[in-house]
Amino acid sequence: MNLSLTTLSPVTALIFGVLILLFPRFLNYLIAGYLIITALIGLGVFN
């Protein structure tokens, strides 16, 4: 399976959604981490 931005985004959203359901008190940290990772991928830091 070739991981690109189009396939990575839904997979990470699914993982973070499950983690939010399991650990709701970590919601702020999960959202912040998701936004940072998405921004770094969008800027091309991770190719």
N, C-alpha and C positions, 0 to 999 in steps of 0.2 A: 504494500500500500504506500503510495506516494503522499507524504504529508506536505501540504502547502497551506497557505493562509486560509484558503476556502474550506479545507477539510479540518484544519486545526481549530478554528474558531468555534464551530459547533461542538466539537469534542470537549474543548476546555469549558464551554458554557454548560455542558451536561455534567461534567465533573464538579464544577463549582456549584451547580444547582443541587446536586446530591449532597455535597458537603454542607451547604447552607441548611438543608433539611435535617441533617444529622447533628450539626453543631451551630445552631442559630446565633449564639453569642459571638461567634467569630465572623459574622457577616461583614463588618467593616474591613477587617483584614483581608478577607477573601476578595471583596470587591476591589480594594486597593491593589492587591497583587494581580488580579485579572487585568485591571486597567494599565498597570505598569508593563506587564508582559505583552499585552496587545499593542501598546505604544511602541515598545522596543521592536516588535515584529514589524509593525507598520513603518518604522524608520529604517528598517533594513539591517538592524544590528545582528539579528539571527537570520541567516540565509538558509 
